[in-house]
Amino acid sequence: MHQKSTILNALNDTVNQFNAFIENLNQAEFEVNPNHKWSAGQDLVHLIKLLRILNIGYALPKGLLKMLYGSNTKGSKSFDQLKMQYKTALAGGAKSPALYIPKPVLFDAKENLIKKHQVLNQKFISRINKLTETDLDTIQLPHPILGKVTLGEMAFFTSFHTEHHYELLQSKLKK
């Protein structure tokens, strides 16, 4: 069982940490594609795209989600289990679906994108706040790499995924 407060704090903390890092980047750091990897701007747009989709999914009626994706009866995976499953999938060659791959991003868009990321995350947190612990542990959504996951698992994943991109950026930019 996932504790809602833990999920909400993790989402808030990881987005704030990521955005603070992005805010301090100069134009070259924001736009550079080290080793043909995504730029910081592209990482930010990628996370925004995900939150847009999640906000739509979490706004759908619970009954519709259950009808489309079923209900979890096996118990939820822990944060560490989800992390390991995701890292294993990435190591095995899993990639982001085309829908989530960002185009190049210019430095001029940085401030607006940071605000958009923050607003979408707050909207996501608000949607999660309206759910019960039971909803978080039983209602499912599809994840392109992990398969069907509960709403709680998806929220935990979103926090980890933001942290993952933060760590990648630090490594790419050697900061």
N, C-alpha and C positions, 0 to 999 in steps of 0.2 A: 504494500500500500504506500502510495506517495503522499507526502505531507504537502499540502497546497502552499503553505508559507515558505517551505524550503524551495519549491519550484519558483515561486514569485520572486524571492530574494535572489536566486541564482540568475534568473532572466534579467532582473534589474541591474545586478552587479556586472554581469558579463557585457551587456550592451553599453553601460556607462564606461567600463574599462576600454572597450573597443573604440568607442567614439572619442574618448579622451586621447587615445593614441593617434587616431586619424586627425584630430584637430591640430595636433602639434607637428604634422608633416608639412614640409614645404612642397612647392610645385613638383620638383624633380622626384622627391620621395613618393608623392601621391600618384604620379603618372608613370613611373618607371615599371617595366615588366622584367624583373630580374630572372635570368635563365628561362625566358619565354613563359614565365608563370604570370598569373593575374597581377595587375597593379593593385595598390591599396584601394583606389577608387573602384576598381572592378570587384574586389572583395566586399566593399561596402554595398554596392548595387546588388550583388548576389544575395547578401543577407536581407536587404530590403525586399527583393523579389520573394524570398521565402516567407517573410512575415506577411506580405500581402496575401499570399495563398493561404497561409495558416489562419489569418483573420477571417477569411471567407469560410474556411472549413469549420472553424469554431463558432461561427454565427449560424450555421445550419441547424435545423431542429434535431434534437437528440434522437427522436424516432426515425428520422430519415437516415442519419448516420448508422444507426443500428440495423436498419433495413438494408442499406448499401454494403456495410462492412462487417456486420455481425457484432456480437458482444464477446468480450474477453472472459473466458472462464478458467484460464490457467494461472492467474496471478500475474502481477506486473513484474517486469525485469527491474533490477536496481540500476541506478545511475552508472555504476561501474560495469555492469553487464552490457548495457547499451553502448557505452564507450568502447568496450572491447569488441563487440560485434561490428561496430562501425569501422574501427581501425583495421580489423581483420578484412572487412569488405574492401576498404581502400587499398590495403596491401595486396589484395587479390585482383586489383585492377578496376574496381568500381569507380565510376565517374559521375559527375553531376549531369542530370538530364539536360538536354539542349535548352529547355524552357528557362532554366536557371543560370545559364551561361551569359555573363554580361558582355556588352560591347565596350570598347574603350571609353574611358571617363576622363573628362577634362577637369583640371584643378578648379576652374570657375564654378563648378557644380558642388564643390566640397561642402560648403556651409549648408546649402539647401538639403543635400543628401543626409548629412548628419542629423538635421532637424527631422527629416522624414523618417529616418531609422528610429529615432527616439519616440516620435509620435506613434509609429506603427507598433513598437514594442509596448508602449503604454496601453494601446488599444488591445493588444494581445493579453497583457496582464489583466486588464479589465474583463475580458471575455473569460479568462480562466477563473477569475474571482467569482463569477456567476455560477460556476459549476460546483457540484458537491464532490467530496472525496470518492464516493461511489462512481460518479460520472467519470472522473479522471482514471479510475481503475478498470472500468468495464467498456466504455464506449471507444470504438476503434476508428482509426483513419489509416489510409495506405501511405507508406513511406517508400520512395523509389528504390532505396537500397536495403532497408531493414524489413520490408514487407509490412504486414498489418501491425500497428502498434497502438497502444491505448493513448487517450488524450494526455494523460499524465506522462507517459513515456515520450510522446512527441514534444511536450513542453520541456522535459529534461533534455531531450536530444537538442532542441533549439538552443538551450543554454550552452551545452557542450559544443555544439557546432560553431557558435559565436566565439567561444574560447579557442577552438581549434583554428579558426581563421585569424584570430589575434596572435596566436603563437606562430602560425605560418608567416604572418607579416613581420613579426619581430625577427624571425630567422632570415627571411628574404632581405630585409633592410638592415640586418645586423645591429639592431638597437637594443 
